[in-house]
Amino acid sequence: MPKKSDAAGDRHIRIDDYVEGRLSTEEMAEAENHLSSCEQCRQRLEQRQLSMRKSGVLTVARTLAARMARGSLTVLEPLLKEFSRLLEQPKEKVERQAFEPLRVLTPPLIGGIKLTSRFIGRFGLVLILTIGTLFLPTPEGLSPEGHRALAGFVFTASILALEPVSLPIAALMVPAALVALGTADTTEAFATFSRPVVFLILASLFLAEALRKHGLTRRLALKTIVSSGGEVGAILLGLMMVAAFFSMWVENTATAAMLIPVAMTISRQVEDPEKAGKVLTLLVLGLAYSASVGGMATVMGSASNAVAFGFINQIRPWSFVNWMYYGVPAFLVVFPLTWWLLLRLTPTPVKRLNLDGVHRRMEEMGPMGKTEKEIIVMMAVAVVFFVGGSFIEKALGLPTTLLSAAMVAVLAVCYLAIREIINWEDVKGVSWGIFFIIGAGLSLGETLSRTGVTAWFATLLAPLVTELPLFVSLLLLVLVSALMTNFLNNTTIAAVFVPVLIKLAQNDPTLEAMRFVIPVTLATTFGYSLPSASGRMALIAATGIVSRGKMMRCGLIMTAVSSVVLALLFYLIALLGWI
């Protein structure tokens, strides 16, 4: 897409986008017009075309494969677009903000034939898969009710993966489907939506909104960049550290949404549009990955952590600190590896940046205000209660769970509201849809357990866990969990795997459930390859900053390496008897 150069005010095109056909019809016409008058862009285009001719058919095949992978090489889509344009009345074009923090689950508006064809096609496929499962013979060892619950699992997995409607509405259809299939009554289907862990994640979104509204996240990120001295590797590390830290305490997709504009500010310091694009790609991928990895450390960092936490608490007391015993070491091992590997997977020609623009932004923000300092103090107190709430309850003789993680988060939000640091107008626009997603995952897990599907899955999985060496079992489970996250919502994976692994351990006293439950849940962090993997990846895909091909290449390598390291870590912890 044509992009303005900060140096001369000229409008240049990105040659890769032009050559590989990533521009719309209007953008292509604008690019052609620009090429007719810009000698610099014509020379760059000729160099690229010469390079393609030298590499011949291999380049063509690779380009076609990349376009197929990102879904841009189609026949019907252009026809549908044109037909839809002819039928619809012209509408005034509304300019949208590139980023709307904490509203990352809001789907783009689609109209006309494209909307209809998409809904019919995708929802039709969901129904075909679900009904097809019902018509299959009942698997041996599974009751008729369990068979219907298995169809409910297929419905959940397919509707969350295909998204015929927006993700929150798709999640809301899950309990309705479970009731329609006769595997739960209305009370059972919706009871999980009131679990404390759901409100813990929801409160974390409200806390994130306070950080965004008063610019704390942005201020800290800019300070970190200034302290880096302008070296690109140091800037990436600093931004990733900020994203990871905040993702420990607020939902990780919200953190990524708040920091991507900072990455855009940094990339604008590079005058050449091609080089600026590569710097921005590096920084944005770093934010997405680090927000995911930071979410491993605590219960409130990820929706899958919250789902697993809910199931674990049904079999044993499991606190916020218990999760951190394993989440923090996993973070400390995976985070530096992620930074090091990303620098090698996404090299940039720019090694050092001019930070004059960043300094100006810092000056515009001015000194830290009283409200920002109050938020910092409040967050510090909340963290103390998150970590030591159970000990404080016992020491002061307070009612049990008064200082549980969910209560502390809700009380922190109440404090901010009372102090008028945030109000209803601020929080009503956050991603309430995550409330439905976590509730749906818990509802599915409960139904599978109640109908015997979990026990049936456990018998199928038993040979993988009991007959193979511990490290091989860990590695296979972690890899499967990480790869499946690219296609299925991570709450669904946690809702299925965690109860199965718990049931497996209950059937075999020699197994320790947490040896598998924690790493398998943490592995859902590593869904980096597709936009459907997580809100973070969907966010950067929607902005167009990172191409689908780049996302897939980097994501698969990062997923494989991170999964092996995570399996090794928990194998070592198991050998030491720490889990």
BELJO-V872548 format. One record per run of one state. SS is the DSSP state (@ for helix, = for strand, . for the rest). FROM is the first residue (numbers start at 1). TO is the last residue. If there is no record, write none. Layout:
BEGIN
SS FROM TO
SS FROM TO
END
This chain:
BEGIN
. 1 2
= 3 4
. 5 10
= 11 12
. 13 14
@ 15 19
. 20 24
@ 25 35
. 36 38
@ 39 55
. 56 56
@ 57 69
. 70 75
@ 76 87
. 88 111
@ 112 135
. 136 143
@ 144 162
. 163 166
@ 167 180
. 181 185
@ 186 194
. 195 195
@ 196 213
. 214 215
@ 216 228
. 229 230
= 231 231
@ 232 247
. 248 251
@ 252 267
. 268 272
@ 273 294
. 295 298
@ 299 301
. 302 302
@ 303 312
. 313 319
@ 320 345
. 346 351
= 352 352
. 353 355
@ 356 365
. 366 369
@ 370 396
. 397 404
@ 405 418
. 419 423
@ 424 427
. 428 432
@ 433 450
. 451 452
@ 453 466
. 467 469
@ 470 484
. 485 489
@ 490 507
. 508 513
@ 514 526
. 527 530
@ 531 533
. 534 534
@ 535 543
. 544 547
@ 548 575
. 576 579
END
